[in-house]
Each structure stands twice: as C-alpha cells, then as structure tokens.
C-alpha cells in the first residue's frame, strides 16, 4: 500500500470498532467491540474476561444491568443479560439483583469452544 491509499481491510475494521466514525476509538467502543466478538478470533478467555472487568466498577466479579447498558449497545446488553448467569454472592448464597457473573459466563463460553 502506498501512503494515502485506502486499505479496505483496515476500513472494514474501523467501521466496526469506531462505530460513530469520529476518528477515535473510545474505551466504550473498544469494550463493545471486544464483547461483540464473543469467542470469534479471541486469543484467550482472559482477553474476553478483561473486557467485562473494565466495565465492572471496582474490579468486581460481576457487572450490573446499568453498566452493561452504559458501555454496550442496547442489543449487546440485551444479549448479555439473556445469556449471562446471575451473580450469586458466595458469602450469602443469594443472587444479587441486576448482577451478572462474567467469570462464569466466560468459563461457559470457552468451555464450549474447546
């Protein structure tokens, strides 16, 4: 490629990652991209889990409904809410309301892949 020429492959990636095409990839856009890829082309479960860890406040082992909708598209948040297991507090054995266990979800996804 010569300088200044468009690279169709790069443009296709940019259309996905920089969804609003403002020339910048925000943390939310990156996280959204990572999660939307699910297991496709992800090199490790750690990479996938890390994307959710970035969404969760205070490095918690779960994400909330509010965090999912704040960081993902509505469609992706809806998908996660439908597919992710509810988070159960290990100290009380009780489900936390609007909390989803991304560690367990990651383990389930990557267990199916191998």
C-alpha positions in Angstrom: 0.0 0.0 0.0 1.2 3.5 -0.8 0.8 6.3 1.7 -2.6 7.9 1.4 -4.2 4.9 -0.2 -7.3 3.4 1.5 -6.9 -0.1 2.9 -10.3 -1.9 2.6 -9.4 -4.4 5.3 -8.5 -1.6 7.7 -11.6 0.4 6.8 -13.8 -2.6 7.5 -12.2 -3.0 11.0 -12.5 0.7 11.6 -16.2 0.6 10.7 -16.8 -1.9 13.4 -14.5 -0.5 16.2 -15.1 3.2 15.6 -18.8 2.8 15.1 -19.6 6.5 15.1 -16.6 7.1 12.7 -15.3 10.2 14.6 -11.7 9.1 14.1 -11.3 8.0 17.7 -11.8 4.6 19.4 -13.2 5.3 22.9 -12.9 2.8 25.7 -16.6 2.1 25.4 -16.2 1.4 21.6 -13.3 -0.9 22.3 -15.1 -2.8 25.0 -18.2 -3.1 22.8 -16.1 -4.4 20.0 -14.3 -7.0 22.2 -17.6 -8.3 23.7 -19.4 -8.4 20.4 -16.7 -10.6 19.0 -17.5 -13.2 21.7 -15.3 -16.1 21.1 -14.6 -15.4 17.4 -10.9 -14.7 17.0 -10.3 -14.0 20.7 -7.0 -15.5 21.6 -7.9 -16.2 25.2 -10.6 -16.3 27.8 -8.6 -13.8 29.8 -8.9 -11.3 27.0 -12.7 -11.7 27.0 -13.0 -11.6 30.7 -10.8 -8.5 30.8 -13.3 -6.6 28.6 -16.0 -7.3 31.2 -13.7 -6.4 34.1 -13.2 -3.0 32.5 -17.0 -2.4 32.6 -17.4 -3.6 36.2 -16.8 -0.9 38.8 -14.1 -1.6 41.5 -12.9 -4.7 39.7 -16.0 -6.7 40.9 -16.6 -10.3 39.7 -19.9 -9.2 38.2 -21.4 -6.5 36.0 -24.7 -4.8 36.6 -27.5 -4.1 34.1 -26.7 -0.4 34.3 -23.1 -1.0 33.5 -23.9 -3.2 30.5 -26.3 -0.6 29.0 -23.8 2.2 29.7 -21.0 0.5 27.9 -22.6 -1.6 25.2 -25.2 -1.1 22.5 -28.7 -2.0 23.7 -28.6 -5.1 21.5 -25.4 -6.4 23.0 -26.5 -5.5 26.6 -29.8 -7.4 26.0 -27.9 -10.4 24.7 -25.6 -10.4 27.7 -28.5 -10.2 30.1 -30.2 -13.1 28.4 -27.1 -15.3 28.3 -25.1 -14.4 31.4 -25.8 -16.3 34.7 -27.0 -14.2 37.6 -24.3 -13.5 40.1 -24.6 -15.4 43.4 -22.8 -13.8 46.4 -20.5 -16.6 47.7 -20.9 -15.3 51.3 -24.7 -15.4 51.4 -25.5 -17.8 48.6 -28.1 -15.2 47.4 -28.5 -13.8 43.9 -27.7 -10.1 43.6 -30.4 -8.2 41.8 -29.3 -7.0 38.3 -25.9 -8.5 38.7 -24.3 -10.9 36.2 -21.4 -13.3 36.6 -19.0 -12.5 33.8 -16.4 -15.0 35.1 -18.8 -17.9 34.9 -20.1 -16.7 31.6 -16.5 -16.6 30.2 -15.9 -20.1 31.5 -19.0 -21.4 29.9 -18.2 -19.8 26.5 -14.7 -21.0 26.4 -15.5 -24.5 27.7 -17.9 -24.9 24.7 -15.1 -23.7 22.3 -12.6 -26.4 23.4 
